[in-house]
Amino acid sequence: FVPERFTSVSMNPKVAAAAPAAAAPAAELGDFSEERLANGARLLLLPDKRLPNLHLRLVCLGGVCHDLPQARGALSLMVTLLTKDTKKRSADEVAEAIEEVGGTFNEFSGNNTFGLSLEVLPGDIDRALDVLGQAVLAPAFAPATFEIEREAHLAELAEQADDVVTVGRKLCRRKFFGTHPLAIDTHGTEEGLKAVTPALLRALHKRLLVAGNCVLAVTGDFEPRKLAPKLKTFLAKLPKGAAPDHGPAFAGPQAGRFEEIQPRQQAVVFQAYPCTGICGADHYVSEVADEVFSGMASNLFERVREQKGLAYFVRSSRVLGVHSGLFGFYAGTTPEKAREVLDEIEAEIHRVQEGGIAPEEL
């Protein structure tokens, strides 16, 4: 670090910048159009020519409430395998079919839904629909790929077990939700994954990948009158069937104070409360509350981390079901400061309950 090797860059406002020409107001994007097909599948379309690509997302009701009780983690593994071997292509051929046109093909699985997403250039829509159709209608669940992917999911669980925050978050979730399916996240458990078989995945696929449980949303650079018939042809091939229910009702949290001792130098504290689910009237209130309590600009972080030096990190988080959920706080601290951190979280909760949020903070 010597002056001769020092580089400095500064970005400053122009002293006499010319007044910018009045820009035309951006056209509002609007909302998706929705059409329900005769078999119950739904198609959502939103043309958007601002970017020259096309995004397709097939979403199904599922998640942890529809995982297999005897094999938790089966649903996430099934969705992963939907992007692999089909009756027409091997896993490598599926990847090549999308990658050679610069596209992407991914799966997702959460607390309430699962599905597949593809993104391609508009001229490659036929290829994308072919790949998507094979994945949904003709997955192979090849034994060799099944073993590889199950080992990958088990390895991910083992990696999570090395992270003290993830371990604590999972423990808090289990204590809070008790016997409800939301107690275990979409990754499942080691015992559950080891109990999964290709036959179980085929049965799960047959139960959930039905027309009444599928929504296909498409946005990007396309003409609806030209693309819609192709999308409807794909959706019409889905087997008939209705969407499952939303899973069992949540009776309430397993209230109490719990402590687990582990051979680590760090202490992580969690404090959890019941909150509204995605369909609840207060869902967006909880969205904003999560922002208020989180981030380095939050009052909670400023007081606990910056002013008092009690924690390495502190914030809020949520676990959301359809009709119920968990709103929690967590912080990484030292064992001797854990109680004081919890007291500060309580004080911040009280501040908000008493109307202490200033307009600029909101």
Sequence and secondary structure as in RCSB ss.txt:
>XXXX:A:sequence
FVPERFTSVSMNPKVAAAAPAAAAPAAELGDFSEERLANGARLLLLPDKRLPNLHLRLVCLGGVCHDLPQARGAL
SLMVTLLTKDTKKRSADEVAEAIEEVGGTFNEFSGNNTFGLSLEVLPGDIDRALDVLGQAVLAPAFAPATFEIER
EAHLAELAEQADDVVTVGRKLCRRKFFGTHPLAIDTHGTEEGLKAVTPALLRALHKRLLVAGNCVLAVTGDFEPR
KLAPKLKTFLAKLPKGAAPDHGPAFAGPQAGRFEEIQPRQQAVVFQAYPCTGICGADHYVSEVADEVFSGMASNL
FERVREQKGLAYFVRSSRVLGVHSGLFGFYAGTTPEKAREVLDEIEAEIHRVQEGGIAPEEL
>XXXX:A:secstr
  GGG         TT                EEEE TTS EEEEEE TTSS EEEEEEEE SGGGSBTTBTTHH
HHHHHHHTS BSSS HHHHHHHHHTTT EEEEEE SSEEEEEEEE GGGHHHHHHHHHHHHH B   HHHHHHHH
HHHHHHHHHHTT HHHHHHHHHHHHHHTTSGGGS TT  HHHHHH  HHHHHHHHHHHSSTBTEEEEEEES  HH
HHHHHHHHHHHTS   B             S      S S EEEEEEEEEE TTSTTHHHHHHHHHHHSSTTSHH
HIIIIIIS  EEEEEEEEEE SSEEEEEEEEEE GGGHHHHHHHHHHHHHHHHTT   TTT 
